Amino acid sequence: MAKKNKMKPRELREAQKKARQLKAAEINNNAAPAIAAMPAAEVIAPAAEKKKSSVKAAGMKSILVSENKMYITSFGKGNSAVLEYEVDKVDDNDYNQTQLSSKDNSNIELGDVNEVNITFSSKHGFESGVEINTSNPTHRSGESSPVRGDMLGLKSELEKRFFGKTFDDNIHIQLIYNILDIEKILAVYVTNIVYALNNMLGEGDESNYDFMGYLSTFNTYKVFTNPNGSTLSDDKKENIRKSLSKFNALLKTKRLGYFGLEEPKTKDTRASEAYKKRVYHMLAIVGQIRQCVFHDKSGAKRFDLYSFINNIYPEYRDTLDYLVDERFDSINKGFIQGNKVNISLLIDMMKGYEADDIIRLYYDFIVLKSQKNLGFSIKKLREKMLDEYGFRFKDKQYDYVRSKMYKLMDFLLFCNYYRNDVVAGESLVRKLRFSMTDDEKEGIYADEAAKLWGKFRNDFENIADHMNGDVIKELGKADMGFDEKILDSEKKNASDLLYFSKMIYMLTYFLDGKEINDLLTTLISKFDNIKEFLKIMKSSAVNVECELTAGYKLFNDSQRITNELFIVKNIASMRKPAASAKLTMFRDALTILGIDDKITDDRISEILKLKEKGKGIHGLRNFITNNVIESSRFVYLIKYANAQKIREVAKNEKVVMFVLGGIPDTQIERYYKSCVEFPDMNSSLKAKRSELARMIKNISFEDFKDVKQQAKGRENVAKERAKAVIGLYLTVMYLLVKNLVNVNARYVIAIHCLERDFGLYKEIIPELASKNLKNDYRILSQMLCELCDDRDKSPNLFLKKNKRLRKCVEVDINNADSSMTRKYRNCIAHLTVVRELKEYIGDIYAVDSYFSIYHYVMQRCITKRENDTKQEEKIKYEDNLLKNHGYTKDFVKALNSPFGYNIPRFKNLSIEQLFDRNEYLTEK
């Protein structure tokens, strides 16, 4: 008999803990809101290989239910939905099927439909012809309606808010959830922008001077600058005066220059005043959006997120017009002349095209970026081609022209799919959609690249042959003889966009490149989905009512807004820091590198020789500019943190080692080799990380003051090493701050949903009508729990159907109080954890997750702010914090008790193992 392996007690506990976590995750997934576009499939690929469900890969997009009918859709071109079948229920196992799509447009073939399952097969690609089972969404054992209600019990109220009436279908609610997703992401980004703008003042605790909180579009700039001459109440006048004082202080810091905002250098006071007016309008609109998405003020017209911009003073819309036109003018002005080298080369190569047509296509490629709307990556195709076949194009001789060369290659590929071979592009999109894993996608791109190489090899070599200085110089001198008017029909201006789209463009002023991409990609996806839902609802086959209420009429233009936001995404970019703010930026840069933060302006000028003129004396200035100020990570840190505090946090080796642990090993190897003067490449990864952490801890401005920008030999090696060290330092601190901002975002969304849901529940629970959420953020969860105990009257199925978890939530509610949860809410809204990181992070015993860092610092902030020592629970929590040097789990649950009415969200936000099963942000 084989000897049984006996686990050690600690191993047994760990195994049991892991099993509980997996079970909790399973329960949590099963408890998710039960309104979804796509039922789970029974036929799936092995878990380790699966990237998407086989139902999606086979082409089925959704199963929509309206009364006793189902409408099955497949993926069409782009994100469009193709109505494939109408299935009408006759009785439990008798369904009439009517095909709605034509044979040419059909992507799936419907098989058997019974009470429990729906069988179908794909006509193309993945498992073509193989039957796949998915659950029948109308199967609701013991329920009278074929349409499942949501677990929160708010479906009907949401439908009334958005459409004015209720529906016995799952179509309207899916459209609504897409709109709610828009509000969630705007809540996150606007909260972060408000924090960053307040943080630029650098005045300590943001919650005590939140001047952005008092800004709105209710007043003109004239009233803002002179409230005494208005008819406002004395209290409002005083609030405006305080905000005006902070506004002027913010302008004086010059830190708006980090967002590319710069006061004109002119003696003309009118120009200066016009700039200040525009900045005020921008900040006031941000403040107004914050009010719209962070507080439930439904029914108040001036707080309608989607219409307030059309109902405010015209001067605000004038500013939006100015910002958009300024950007388009910078792109459009002299476009042909500015791109004449590339255009000349293309005209010479593309013999089958008229010159005017090439110019228009190139404008589309550079400005409108239609290549990003093809459904696949032109860049990846080009990379595959060059990796496999184009070795000569990677030669160092092309380094200085590589960007130009690749741009021309990408343009040729774009024209191939956009004009010459549209069918091939659609076929490629279909293949990619049917792929199940990343490896499959890579193989599809490789196969397509092989086909393209034979077609474009000569063109690519022709481009490379023209990539030399003499040719480019001559083309640059030549007169093309083309009038800019060729592009008049293509060029865009502010009048082409709705004010909602202009408002989104304005928000991008305060975001970095990654944030802009995330925000716009999400918005485009949601508006695109809404457009498709409206199209299906209006179709002759489905034909359900879809008249949106007054506050949501904007979504009737979802198609237009989708197209406009795509343009916004392409023209928006992180702006370069303004030149006039350089002294402020040099101060921040030197401070973050470890110099005394109280250093004078004269001393900065002396160190960097800012006032001196001459050749070769500005090496250090240029080095700091190129490697610190122009780093997007440095700008992010200044926006969200404080230069001096960042330097102090970096001295905590434990924290730095934790962040380094999240950076891939291969990247650590490269950092180690480039940062360490005498690297031992045979040392362990732990030793390498430890050495890098030591270098970050001890980083000092003294290490860089003698670096020469124009260096050779050993001096150049030292310069490159210094660049690598600074890059690593900024990356590590960026990852720390960015991940904490991301953690905070989850709680921002929870507060946003709490405010929204409280307003919805007030419509159906009379006892809530007189309650104010600000007085006690626990009131909603508390009331819903009480209604479950009171003859089971709660509309909330999460609490009603799970008595054990409801009792746990009630314990957590009782462990909290109104003061504690109000402070918690305010700390989340003002990103207090990021601000106070330096004060408490050194006290943590073990740094093993961003969740643990966040909640330890949060709990220290809450207990620090707590003056009322009457309630024993707070004293106990504070004692545990100081004794254990780590966050207290029961304290997290107590603070999150306002979210207890939504049990899956409450668990995800309160249990570390459930908080985020995906990797945190890492350096890749």
N, C-alpha and C positions, 0 to 999 in steps of 0.2 A: 504494500500500500504506500503510495507516494506520501512523503512527508508534507504536511500542511504548512504553508508559509504563514507565520503569525505576525500580524502588524504590531509595531510598537504603539503605545498609547497615543503619542503625539500624531503619528501617521494616521491612526484610526480616526482621531478627532478631525484631522484635515480632510480625510476622505468623506467623513460624514458631513462636514461643513460644505464641501464641494457638491455633494449630492443634494443637500438642502437648497443650495444656490441654483442648481440646475432645475430642481423641482419648482422653486419660486419663479424662475424665468419662464418655465412652461405654463404655470398658472397665470402669470402676468400676461403672456401672449394670448392665452385663451380668453382673458378678460377684456381684451381690446374692444373698443366700440364696434358694434356689429352692423355698420353700414359701410360696405366696401364695394368697389366696382368689379372686383374679380374674386370669385370663390377660389378656395385652395384646390389645387389639382391632386389627383391620386397618382398619376404617372409622373414621376420626377426622376431627374438624373441623380447619381450618387451624391450625397451631401458634400463630400470633399471637393467635388468638381463643379457642382451647380452654382451658377451665378445668377440666373433668373429662373422663374418658374417655367415649366415646360408648356403651360397654357399660353403664357406670353410669347415664348419662343415659337410656338406653333402658329401664332398670328391672331389669337383671340384677344380683343382689347377689353371688352366689358360685357356683362349681362345686365341689362337695365330692366327694371320691373315697374310696370304700371298696371295697377289693379290685378287682373288675372292673366295679363299678357307679359311675355318676356321679349325683349329686343336684343338680339345678339349682334355685336359689332366686331369688326376686325381692324387691324392697323392698315390705314391707307398710306398715302404719300405724306411724309413728314409725320406730324402728330395727328393727322386727320383720322376720323373714324368712318368706316364703311359699314352701313347698315346691311347685315347679311340675312338675318332671318327674323320673322315674327313667329313666336310660339304661343298659341292660345290654349289655355287649360280647359278641357272639357270636363274631366273628372280626375280622380287621383292618378290614374295611370293611362289617361287618354289625352294626348296633346296634338293639336293641329299645327303643322309646320308650313309656313309660307316663305319662300325665298324672295327677298327684296332686292338683292344685288344682281347685276347682270353677270353672265358667265365670264366676261372679260375682266370685270372688276372684283370678282369673288376671290377670297383668299382662303376660306375654310369651307369644309363640307360637313353639315350637321348629320349626325347619326341618330341613335335612339335617344329619346327623352322620356324619363319616367319620374316618379314622384321624388326620388332621391338624387338621381344622377343625370347628367347630360353628357352624351358622347359625341365627339367630333374629331375631325382629322384635318391636317394642313394640306393645302394643295401645292405648296411650294416649300422647299427648304427643310427645316427641322422635322425629322421623322415623317416625311411626306407619306401620306396614306395610312399611317399608323394611328389607330384609334386611341384617343386620350379621354379620360373621364374627369369631369369636374362636378362639383356639387350643384344641385338645383337650388337656387336662392329662394324659390317660392316655397320650399319645404319647411314648414314651421309647425312642428308637432305641438298640437294643443292650442295654437293661436288662430284667431279668426281671420286676421288679415294676412295676405300673402307677402306683405312688405314688413320686414322686421323693424321694430322701433329701436331707437338708440338707448344705450344703457343709462345715459344721463337723464332721459325723459324730456329732452328739449327739442326734439325734431319738429313738433308742431309749432312751437314758439319761434323757432328759427325760420320756418317757412312763412309764418305770418309777418315776421319782421322784414323779410326780403321780398316776399311775393304777395303779402296781404291776405293770404288764406292758406289752408292746409291741403295736403295732397296724399292720396293713397298710392305713392310710388317712391322709388329710391333715386329718382333722377334729380329732382329739385334739390334734395339735401346734398347730393354730391357736388352740384354746382356751388351751393352755399359753402361747403367745406373748402372749396378752392378759394373763395373770397376771404374766408376766415384765415386761410394760410397766408394770404397777402398781408393781412393786418398783423399777423404774428411776426413775420419777418421785418415789417416796417417798425413794429414795436421795439424789436431788438436793435436795429440800426439807428433809429432816432434816439433811443436811450443812450447808446454809445456815443453818438455825436454830441448830444447835450452834455454828457459827462466830459468829453474831450474838450469842448469849448469852455466849460467851467474850469477844467483842470489847467487850461492855458493861463489862467490868472495866477495860479501858483500860490493860493492863499490858505492852504491847510484844508480843513474839513469842508468839502463841497456842499454838504447838506445845509451848512450854515450860511452859504452865500449863493445859493442856486439862482442867480439872476436870470438864467434862461427859463426858469420856471414861471417867471412873471412876464415873459415876452409872449405876445400874441398879435394877431393881425387885426385886432379890434380898434387899434389907434393908428393914425397917420404918423409919419415921421415928424411932422410939425408938433403934434401933441406930445410925442415921445421926448422931443428936445425942449419943449416948453409946456409942461403939464399945467402950470399955474394959469395959463391963458385958456384952459379948457373948462368944460362944465362937469368934469368928473368929480366924484366924491373925494373928500380929503384923504381917505385911506388909499384909494387908487392912485391919487396924485403922489402920495408918499412912496408907494411901491414903485411907481414909474421913476421917481427921482433916484431911488436906490439902484434900480436897473440901469439908469442912464450913467450913474457914477461908475458902476462896474463895466458898462459898455465902453466908456472912455478909457478906463484902466486897461481893458483888454486891447484896445487899439494901441495904447501906449507901449505895451509889452512887445509889440511887433511880432508876436507869435502867430498871428493870423497868416503871416508869411509862410508858415509851414503848409498851409492849404493853398499856396499860390496867390493869396490875396494881398495886393500891394497898393498903398496909397500913391497917387500920381506925384511925381517929383516936379512940382510946378508952384509958382507963386500965385497962380489963379485959385483963389479960395473957392470959387464955384466948382471947379473940378474936384477939389479935395472934399467938399461937402457932398457932391454927387456920389463919390466913392463911399463915404460914411453912410449915406442914405441907402445905397444898395446893400451894404453889409448888414445894416439894421433890418432891411426887408428879408434878407436871407435867414438871419437868426430868428426873426419873428415867425417866419413860415415854419422853420424847424420846431420852434416852441409850440406853434399851433398844431402841427402834426402830432407832436408828443401828447398834447391834450386829447386829440382824437383817438389815439390808439392805446393810451395808457389809462384812460378813465372811460367808463361806460356812460356816455351822455347821449344815448340814442333818443331821437326825437327833437333834439336841439339842432336847428338847421345850421347854425354857425359852427357846429362840431361835426358835421358830415364830412368825413375824410375825403369823399370822392366828389364833393361839390363846393366846399367852402371857398376853394380858390377862385371860383367863378362869381362869388357873391361878396368878395371883400373889396376894399378900396382899389381903384385901378392902378395906383402907383406900384402896388405889389406885383401885378401882372406885367407892368412895364419893365420891372427889374428882371423878371423871368425871361421876357422877350430879349432884353439886352444881353443876358448871359448866353442864351442859345445862339443869338445872331453873332455875338462876338466869337463864339467857337466856330460856327460855320464860316464866318468871314476869314478866320485864320486858316481854315482848310481850303476854301474856295479861291481865295485871292492868289492869282498867278499860278494856278494848279499846273497848267501845261508847262509854263516856263520853269517851274520848280522841279518838274519831273521829266524834263525834256531828254535827259540822257537815256533813261529807261524807255521812254516812249519811242525815241528814235531807233533804239536797238530792236524794239518789238515791231515797229513798222517795217524795218528792213528784213526781219525774219518771217513775219506772218503774211505771206504773199496772198493768201486767200481772203484777206480782210481789207476793207477800206480803211484808210488812215483815221477818218472821223470815228468809225466804229471802234477801232482799237482804243482811241482816246476815251471814248465813253465807257468802254468795258474796263479800262484801267482805273478810271474814276470810281466805278462801281466796286472794283477789287480793293482799292486803297481806302476809300471813304466809307462806302456802304457795306463793304465786306460780305457780299452775297455768298462767297465761298464757305462761310461759316454756317450757311443755311442749307447746305447740300445734303446733310445727313451723315456725312463722313468727313474724315480729316485729310485735307489736301497735304498738309505738312507731313503727316505720317506716311502717306504714299510716297512723297518725295524722299523721306528718310529711308524707307525700305528700298527704294530704287538705288540710292547712293550707297547704302550699306552692302547691298548684294552685288552691284555692278559698277557703280561710279566711284571707284577708289581714287582716281586721279583728281576728282573734285574736292577731295579732303586734304590735298597737299597744302603745306604751309604757305605756298606762294599766293594762295587765295584768301589768306586770313583777313587782310585789310579790305577785301571786296566781297567777303563771303555773304554778308547780309544782302547786298545788292544782287548777287548771283542767285541766291536762293529765292529771293522775291520774284525774279524774272522766271525762274523755273516753275514756281508755284502758280504764277499767272498763266503760263501755258497750260498747265494741268487744269486750272480752273476753267479756262475757255473750252477745253476739250469736253468737260462734263456739262458746262453751263449752256454751250451753244452747239457743239459738234456732235456729241454722242450722249444725249440726255438719257436714252434708254439704258446705256451702260451704267450711268450713275444710279438710276432707279434700281437696277439689278443689284448693284453693290450694296445699296441701302437695305434691300430685302435680305441679302445674305447675312449682313451684319446683324440685322434684327433677329434672324433665326439662330444666330450663334448662342451657345449656352455659357461659354467660359471666355476669359480673356485670351487663353491660348488659341481658341478657335478663331477669335477676331484677328489675332496676329497672323494666323495662317491665311485668312481671307485677304488681309492687306498684302501679304507677301505674294499671293497668287496674282492679285490685281497689278502689283508693281512689276511682276515679270512680264505681263502683257503690255504694260505701258513702256517698258524700257526699249523694246524694239521700235516702238512708234516715235519716241522722243529722244533717243540717244543722240542723233545728229543735231537736233535743236539744242540739247544741253551742251554739247561740245562746242557748238557755235557761240552760245552764251559765254562759255568759259574762255574761248579764244578772244572775245572782246573785253575780257576783264583785265585790262592793263591800263596803267596811268595815262599813256599817250592817247589811246583811243577815247577814254572817258574825258580827258581834258579837251580834246578837239570837239567832241560832241557837245560838251558844255559851252563851248564858244559859239557853236553854230546857231544860226537863226532858223527856227523851225518853220516859221511862216504860217502858223495856225492861230486863229483868233480864239480867245477864251470864250467867245459867244457860242462855240460849238457845244459847250457844256451847260448852257443856260437852262435847257430842259431837264438836265440831270441834277443840277445843284439844288440843295435844300436850304431853307431858312426857317426862322422861328414860326412863321405863319403856317408852315406845313404840319406843326405839332399841336395837339391839344394841350391845355394848360396842366393837366395831370402829368403828362409825359415831361413837360418842361420842369415841373416841380421835382420829379424824380431825377432829372438831369442836375438840378440845383443841389440835391442831396449828395451827388457824387463828388462835389467840391471837397467834402469833408471825409472822404473814404480813400483807402489805398487801393492798388490795383486788384488785389485778391477780393477785397470787400465789394468793390464795384462789380466784379464778375459774378460773385455769389448772389448779390442782391438782384442784378438785372437778369441773370439766368433763371432765378426762381420766379421773378415777376413775369417774365416772358412765358415760362412754362405754365403758370397758373392762368394767365389771360388766354393763352392758347387753348387750354383745357375748357375754360368757360365758353370760349367761342364755339368749340365743338359740341358742348352740351346744348347750347342755344340752337345750333344748327339742327341737331337731332330732334330737339323738342318742337321745332317749327316744321319739321319734315312732314310730308303728307301722310307717311306711314304711322308716325307716332302721334303728332298733332296734339300736344298737351299745352295747357296755358302756361305762358312764361313772361307775363307782364311784371316787370320789376317795380318795386315801390320807389318813391321819389328819391330817396337817398342813394339808390343804387342804379339809377338810369345810365350812369357812365358805362356799365357793363354791356349795354346794347352795342357799344362801339368796340367790343373786345378784339375783333379782327384788326381794326385800325390801330388800336393801342398796342397790340402785339407787334405789328410792323414798326410802329414808332419807337417802342422800347428797344427793338432790335437796332434801330439807328442810334438811339441814345447809348446803348452798350458799346457801339463801335466808335462813337466820337468822344465818349467820356474816357478820361485817363487820369491817373494820379498826377497832379500838377507839380512842377518843379518848385522848390522853395523860392520865394521872392528875394531878389537881390538886396532890397532895402532892409531885410531882416537878418542879414548876414552876421552882424555883431552879436545879436541875441543868440543866433544859432552857434556861433563860435563859442560863446559862453557855455551853452548847453553841452556842446561837443567836448570841450575841455573838462567840464565838470564830470561828465559821464566817464571820462578817461582817468578821473581821480584827482584832478586839481581842486584847490579850495573853491567852493561854490560862491564865496564872497569876494572873489577876485574882481578888481575894478576894471572898467572899460579901458582905461589907459594901459593897465598891465596886459590885458588881452592884446591890444594893439601893439604893444612893445614886443611881446612874445612872438606874435605872428607877423610882425613888421607890416601891419596893415596900412600905415601911413607913409611907408617908405617906397620909393620908386627905384627901379634898377633891375638889371638882368640877373636872374639866378638867385635872388634873395628871398623869393617867396615859396621856396620848396616846402617848408613845414605847413604854411597856409594852404597850399594846393593839396598836400598830402591829407590834411584834416578834411578839406572840402570833399575830395574824391572818395575817401574811405569811411568818413563818418557822416557828414552833413547830407551827402547825396545818397546815403543808404536808406532804403525804404524802412528798414528795421529800426534804425535810429529814429526816424520820424515817428514811427508807430510808438516807440517807447516814450518819446516826449509827449505825444498826444495822450497816452493813457497812464503815464507814470510821472516820475520826477527824476531828473538826472542824478542828483545827489543820492537819493534813496536807492536808485538802481545800483549805483556803485557800492553802497553799503550791503545790499542784498547779495551782490556777487561775491562778497567775502565769506558767505556761508557755503563752505565746501560740500556739506551734506546736501543742500538744495541743488547746487551745481552738478554734483554727481548724479542726482536723481534725473535732472534734465538730460544730461549726457547719456544716461542709460536708455533714453527713448530715441536717441539718434542711431541710425543703422550702423552696424559694425564697420561696413566698408567705408562709410563716411568718416567714422572715427579714425580709421587707418589713414585716410587722406589728411584729415586735420592734424593728426599727430606728426605725420611726415613733414607737413608744411609749416607747423608752428614751433616744433622743438628744434633747437639748434643742433644737437647731436642725438638724433633719435635712435633708440634701440628697437628696431622693427621686430626683433624676436621676443620682446617682452609681451606679457599677457594683455588682453584687451582691458582687463580691470586696471592694470598698471598704467596703461596708456590713458584711460579715462581719468585716473587719479592725477597723472601729471598735467593733463589739460585743465583739470579743475584747479590744481595748484596755481597754474599760470593765470587763470581767470581771477582767482582770489587775490593774487598779488599784482595784478595789472596796474600800471601807474603811468601817468603822463611822462614821467622821466624816461620811460622805456622808448618813447617815440620822438622826443624833442630834437634829437640829432639826426633823424632820418632825412635823407636827401631824396628829393623827388626825381631829379635828373641824375640817377646813380648808375655806376658801372661796377663790374666785378663783384668784389665782396660786399661793397656798399649796396649794390642792387639786391644781392642775396638777403642782406639784412632788411632792406626795404620790403621785399616780398614776404619775408617772415613776419614783419610787423603788420603788414596788410592782413595776413592770414589770422594772426592773433586777434586783431580788432574784429575781423569778420566772425570768428568763432565766438568771441565775447558778446557781440551784439546779437548773434543768432541764438545763443543760449538764453539770454535775458528776454529776447523777443518771444521765444517758445514758452518761457515761464509765464510772462504777462498775457500773451495771446491765449494760452490755454485757460487761464483763470477768467479772462474776459468771456471765453466760450462757455465755461461752466456757469458763469453768472447769467449768460443769455438764456439758459434753460429755465432759470427761476424768473427771469423777466417775462418769458412766455407764460409761465404759470400764473403770474400776477395779472397779466393781460387777460388770460382766460377766466380768472377768478372775477375780475371786474365785469367782464362781458356776461358770464354765466349768472352772476348775482342779479344783473338787470333783467335777464330772461326769467329766472326763477321768481322774481318779484311779480311777474305777470300771472303766475299760476299758484303762488302760495300767499294768501292774504296776510299771514303773520309777518311776512318780510316787507310788506308795503311801507311800514313806518320805520324800518331799520336803516341805519347808515353804516355802510361797510367800513368807513374810516374810523368809526368808534370802536369797532372790534372786528378784525379780519377773520375771526373764527366763526362768526355768526352764521354763515351759510352752511358750513359743514355741521355745526352744532344743531341748527334747525332741522336739517334733513335727517340727521340721526334721531332726533326727538320724534319726528313724524313717523319714522319706522317703528318706534316703540309705542306710539300712540295709534293703535288700531291699524298699523301698517299703511299709513296715508302718504308716505313719501313717494314722489314720482321717480326717485333715483333708484334704479335697479341694482347698481353696484352695491349700495348699502342695504337695500331691501333683501337681496338674494344671498348675502354673505354675512350672516350674523356674527361669526367669529371675528372677521376683519372689521366689521362695524364697531364691535366692542373695543378692539384695539385702537381705532381712530378716536373713540370717545375718551379712552385713557389719555391719549396724546393731547386731545383738546383740553382736558382737565389739568394736564401738566404744563400748559402754557397759560398766558393771560393776555389781555388786550394790549397792554403796554409793550410786552415782549414781541408780539407778532407785528405790531405797528412799527417798531424799530427795525425788525427784520425786513419788512417790506421796504422801508426807507433805505436801508443799507444796500438792498438789491438794486433799487432804482438809481442809487448814486454810486454804484460800483465801489462801495467802501472797502471791500476786501483788497482790491487792487491798490487803493490809496494807502491803506494801513498795513500793507504787506511787510514793510521793513520793521514795523514796531513789534510784531509778534512771531514772525517766521523763525527767528532764531531760537524760540522756546520749544519748538516741536521736537519731540523725542525721536520719532521716526518719520521720514519723508518717503512715502511709498505710492502716493497718487495725488493728482491735482484735486480730486474730491476731498481728500483728507486735509490738504493744505487750505483749501477754500473754507471748509467748515470749521477748522480750528481757528483761523483768523476771524471768521465771521462770529464765532461764539465768543471769542475774546472781545470783539467790538461790542457785541450785545451786552456782555456782562460789565464792560467798562462803562457803558452808557447808563447802566441800571443803577439808580439811586435808591429805589424802594427795596428795602431788605426785609419787608414784612413776610413775604411769601417764601416758605422754606425751599420750594423746588428750585428757585433761582440761586439760592445760596449753595444748595447741593451741586447744581451744575457748575457753578463757578469753582467750588472746591475741587470737583473732579477734573476740571480743565487744568488747574494749577498743579494738582497732584500728579496727574497722568501724562501731562504734556502732549495731549492728543485730543481730538474732538470726541465729544460724548454722543453716542448713538441716540440715546433717548432724547437728548436736547435737540438733535436734528429733527426727529419725528415731532417733537412738540412745536418747534418753529414752523414745520411744514404742515401742521394740523389744519390751517385754512384751506389746504388743497386736498384734504381728506375725503371730500365729497366725490372726487374722481380717483378711485382706489388705484388703478394702474399708474396714473401720473404721480400720486402720492408715494407709491412704492418706488417708482423709478427715481424720484428726487430724494428719497430718504435712505435707501439701501445702496451702499457703495457698489456692491457687486452687480446691481441692476442699473446703476446710473448711466453707464455707457459701456456697452459690450464691444464697441469698436475702438480702434487705436486712437489715442489722442494725437493732436497735431505733432508731427515730427519733421525733422529736416531731411528732405529727399532731393 
